[in-house]
Amino acid sequence: MTQHKLPPENPARFSAAARVGLPEALSPHWLRHAHASHALDNQAPIHLVKETLGHASIATTGKYLHVRPNNSSALALKV
C-alpha cells in the first residue's frame, strides 16, 4: 500500500492534528491503523473491519488485534 502524506508545507496537516491533540506526524496509514485498532478493541466484528479497510484477507485485519495484559478470554466466560 502506498503511504500518502500531506506535504510538510501544508498547514492544514498541522492545524487539523493540533486541534484534536494528534501528533503532527500522522499519516493515512496511522489513521487506518488507529481506526482498525479502536474498532476491534470495541468489539467490532473482524469481518466488518476487514471490509471497511478493503483487506483481501482476514489475516491482514487480524494483525490489528492486540494482546492486552489485563485482558483474558476467561473474562468472557460466564462462570
MIROKE-686095 format. One record per residue (C-alpha): residue number from 1; residue in three letters; x, z, y. Coordinates in steps of 0.25 Angstrom, whole numbers. Each point is the difference from the previous one (the first is absolute). Layout:
<sites>
site n->NUM res->ALA x->X z->Z y->Y
...
</sites>
This chain:
<sites>
site n->1 res->MET x->0 z->0 y->0
site n->2 res->THR x->5 z->-4 y->14
site n->3 res->GLN x->1 z->12 y->9
site n->4 res->HIS x->-5 z->-3 y->14
site n->5 res->LYS x->4 z->9 y->11
site n->6 res->LEU x->-4 z->-1 y->15
site n->7 res->PRO x->12 z->-5 y->8
site n->8 res->PRO x->8 z->12 y->6
site n->9 res->GLU x->-3 z->-4 y->14
site n->10 res->ASN x->-15 z->0 y->-3
site n->11 res->PRO x->-5 z->13 y->8
site n->12 res->ALA x->-13 z->0 y->-8
site n->13 res->ARG x->8 z->4 y->-12
site n->14 res->PHE x->5 z->13 y->6
site n->15 res->SER x->-13 z->3 y->8
site n->16 res->ALA x->-9 z->-1 y->-11
site n->17 res->ALA x->9 z->8 y->-10
site n->18 res->ALA x->2 z->11 y->11
site n->19 res->ARG x->-15 z->1 y->3
site n->20 res->VAL x->-3 z->5 y->-14
site n->21 res->GLY x->13 z->7 y->-3
site n->22 res->LEU x->6 z->-10 y->-9
site n->23 res->PRO x->15 z->-4 y->-1
site n->24 res->GLU x->4 z->-11 y->9
site n->25 res->ALA x->7 z->-7 y->-12
site n->26 res->LEU x->-13 z->-3 y->-7
site n->27 res->SER x->-3 z->-13 y->-7
site n->28 res->PRO x->-11 z->-7 y->-7
site n->29 res->HIS x->6 z->5 y->-13
site n->30 res->TRP x->0 z->14 y->4
site n->31 res->LEU x->-14 z->-1 y->4
site n->32 res->ARG x->-4 z->-6 y->-13
site n->33 res->HIS x->8 z->11 y->-8
site n->34 res->ALA x->-7 z->11 y->9
site n->35 res->HIS x->-14 z->-6 y->-3
site n->36 res->ALA x->2 z->-1 y->-15
site n->37 res->SER x->7 z->14 y->-1
site n->38 res->HIS x->-11 z->7 y->8
site n->39 res->ALA x->-12 z->-8 y->-7
site n->40 res->LEU x->6 z->4 y->-14
site n->41 res->ASP x->2 z->14 y->5
site n->42 res->ASN x->-14 z->1 y->4
site n->43 res->GLN x->-5 z->-5 y->-14
site n->44 res->ALA x->-3 z->-14 y->4
site n->45 res->PRO x->-1 z->-8 y->-13
site n->46 res->ILE x->13 z->-7 y->-3
site n->47 res->HIS x->-6 z->-14 y->-3
site n->48 res->LEU x->-7 z->1 y->14
site n->49 res->VAL x->14 z->2 y->7
site n->50 res->LYS x->6 z->-11 y->-9
site n->51 res->GLU x->-11 z->-10 y->5
site n->52 res->THR x->1 z->5 y->15
site n->53 res->LEU x->15 z->-2 y->0
site n->54 res->GLY x->-1 z->-13 y->-8
site n->55 res->HIS x->9 z->4 y->-11
site n->56 res->ALA x->0 z->-9 y->-12
site n->57 res->SER x->4 z->12 y->-10
site n->58 res->ILE x->-6 z->14 y->-1
site n->59 res->ALA x->15 z->4 y->-3
site n->60 res->THR x->4 z->-4 y->14
site n->61 res->THR x->-11 z->9 y->6
site n->62 res->GLY x->4 z->11 y->-10
site n->63 res->LYS x->13 z->1 y->8
site n->64 res->TYR x->-8 z->7 y->11
site n->65 res->LEU x->-4 z->11 y->-9
site n->66 res->HIS x->9 z->12 y->3
site n->67 res->VAL x->2 z->13 y->-8
site n->68 res->ARG x->-3 z->12 y->9
site n->69 res->PRO x->7 z->13 y->-4
site n->70 res->ASN x->-13 z->8 y->2
site n->71 res->ASN x->-9 z->-10 y->-8
site n->72 res->SER x->-2 z->0 y->-15
site n->73 res->SER x->-10 z->-7 y->-8
site n->74 res->ALA x->-4 z->14 y->-5
site n->75 res->LEU x->-7 z->2 y->14
site n->76 res->ALA x->-10 z->-11 y->-5
site n->77 res->LEU x->-4 z->7 y->-12
site n->78 res->LYS x->-12 z->9 y->0
site n->79 res->VAL x->3 z->12 y->-8
</sites>
